[in-house]
Amino acid sequence: ASATATPVSCNGGSNGTIDLTVSGGVSPYTYLWSNNATTQDLSGLIAGTYTVTVTDNVGCTKTASATVTQPTAMALSTVVTNVSCFAGNIC
C-alpha cells in the first residue's frame, strides 16, 4: 500500500487529502486509519501524520503512513506614522 498526501491549502486549514493505493493480497480490503476512519481515501484533513492498516480478505495486513503538510502562516506587520501637529494640520 502507498499513500499520497495533498497539503492543506492555508495554514490551520482542514482540506488536506490522502489517496491510498493498494495492490496485491486478496480483495476486498478493509481500512483502519489512525483517526479511526475506515475508508480507503481521506479528505477534510488538518496537517499531521496519518497511518493506515489495510487488511485483506484472508487477514494479511500492511501498514502505510502519509504526512499532510501546510504552508507557513501569514505574517503581518504594521507601521504607524504619527501626524506631526495637532489635528493633522500642517505646521
Contacts in CASP RR format, 6 or more apart in sequence:
PFRMAT RR
TARGET T0000
AUTHOR 0000-0000-0000
METHOD contacts of the structure
MODEL  1
ASATATPVSCNGGSNGTIDLTVSGGVSPYTYLWSNNATTQDLSGLIAGTY
TVTVTDNVGCTKTASATVTQPTAMALSTVVTNVSCFAGNIC
1 20 0 8 1.000
1 21 0 8 1.000
1 22 0 8 1.000
1 23 0 8 1.000
1 52 0 8 1.000
1 54 0 8 1.000
1 62 0 8 1.000
1 63 0 8 1.000
1 64 0 8 1.000
2 20 0 8 1.000
2 21 0 8 1.000
2 64 0 8 1.000
3 18 0 8 1.000
3 19 0 8 1.000
3 20 0 8 1.000
3 21 0 8 1.000
3 50 0 8 1.000
3 52 0 8 1.000
3 64 0 8 1.000
3 65 0 8 1.000
3 66 0 8 1.000
4 18 0 8 1.000
4 19 0 8 1.000
4 20 0 8 1.000
4 21 0 8 1.000
4 66 0 8 1.000
5 16 0 8 1.000
5 17 0 8 1.000
5 18 0 8 1.000
5 50 0 8 1.000
5 66 0 8 1.000
5 67 0 8 1.000
5 68 0 8 1.000
5 69 0 8 1.000
6 16 0 8 1.000
6 17 0 8 1.000
6 18 0 8 1.000
6 19 0 8 1.000
6 68 0 8 1.000
7 16 0 8 1.000
7 47 0 8 1.000
7 68 0 8 1.000
7 69 0 8 1.000
7 70 0 8 1.000
7 71 0 8 1.000
8 14 0 8 1.000
8 15 0 8 1.000
8 16 0 8 1.000
8 45 0 8 1.000
8 46 0 8 1.000
8 47 0 8 1.000
8 68 0 8 1.000
8 69 0 8 1.000
8 70 0 8 1.000
8 71 0 8 1.000
9 15 0 8 1.000
9 16 0 8 1.000
9 71 0 8 1.000
10 70 0 8 1.000
10 71 0 8 1.000
11 70 0 8 1.000
11 71 0 8 1.000
11 72 0 8 1.000
11 73 0 8 1.000
11 74 0 8 1.000
12 46 0 8 1.000
12 47 0 8 1.000
12 70 0 8 1.000
12 73 0 8 1.000
13 46 0 8 1.000
13 47 0 8 1.000
13 70 0 8 1.000
14 44 0 8 1.000
14 45 0 8 1.000
14 46 0 8 1.000
15 43 0 8 1.000
15 44 0 8 1.000
15 45 0 8 1.000
16 43 0 8 1.000
16 44 0 8 1.000
16 45 0 8 1.000
16 46 0 8 1.000
16 47 0 8 1.000
16 68 0 8 1.000
17 41 0 8 1.000
17 42 0 8 1.000
17 43 0 8 1.000
17 44 0 8 1.000
17 45 0 8 1.000
17 68 0 8 1.000
18 41 0 8 1.000
18 42 0 8 1.000
18 45 0 8 1.000
18 50 0 8 1.000
18 66 0 8 1.000
18 68 0 8 1.000
19 41 0 8 1.000
20 31 0 8 1.000
20 40 0 8 1.000
20 41 0 8 1.000
20 42 0 8 1.000
20 52 0 8 1.000
20 54 0 8 1.000
20 64 0 8 1.000
22 29 0 8 1.000
22 40 0 8 1.000
22 54 0 8 1.000
22 62 0 8 1.000
24 56 0 8 1.000
25 56 0 8 1.000
25 57 0 8 1.000
25 58 0 8 1.000
25 60 0 8 1.000
26 56 0 8 1.000
26 57 0 8 1.000
26 58 0 8 1.000
26 60 0 8 1.000
27 56 0 8 1.000
27 57 0 8 1.000
28 56 0 8 1.000
28 57 0 8 1.000
29 40 0 8 1.000
29 54 0 8 1.000
29 55 0 8 1.000
29 56 0 8 1.000
29 57 0 8 1.000
30 38 0 8 1.000
30 54 0 8 1.000
30 55 0 8 1.000
31 37 0 8 1.000
31 38 0 8 1.000
31 39 0 8 1.000
31 40 0 8 1.000
31 52 0 8 1.000
31 53 0 8 1.000
31 54 0 8 1.000
31 55 0 8 1.000
32 38 0 8 1.000
32 52 0 8 1.000
32 53 0 8 1.000
32 55 0 8 1.000
33 39 0 8 1.000
33 42 0 8 1.000
33 50 0 8 1.000
33 51 0 8 1.000
33 52 0 8 1.000
34 49 0 8 1.000
34 50 0 8 1.000
34 51 0 8 1.000
34 52 0 8 1.000
35 42 0 8 1.000
35 45 0 8 1.000
35 50 0 8 1.000
42 50 0 8 1.000
45 68 0 8 1.000
46 68 0 8 1.000
46 70 0 8 1.000
47 68 0 8 1.000
47 69 0 8 1.000
47 70 0 8 1.000
48 67 0 8 1.000
48 68 0 8 1.000
48 69 0 8 1.000
49 65 0 8 1.000
49 66 0 8 1.000
49 67 0 8 1.000
49 68 0 8 1.000
50 65 0 8 1.000
50 66 0 8 1.000
50 67 0 8 1.000
50 68 0 8 1.000
51 63 0 8 1.000
51 64 0 8 1.000
51 65 0 8 1.000
52 63 0 8 1.000
52 64 0 8 1.000
52 65 0 8 1.000
53 61 0 8 1.000
53 62 0 8 1.000
53 63 0 8 1.000
54 61 0 8 1.000
54 62 0 8 1.000
54 63 0 8 1.000
54 64 0 8 1.000
55 61 0 8 1.000
84 91 0 8 1.000
85 91 0 8 1.000
END
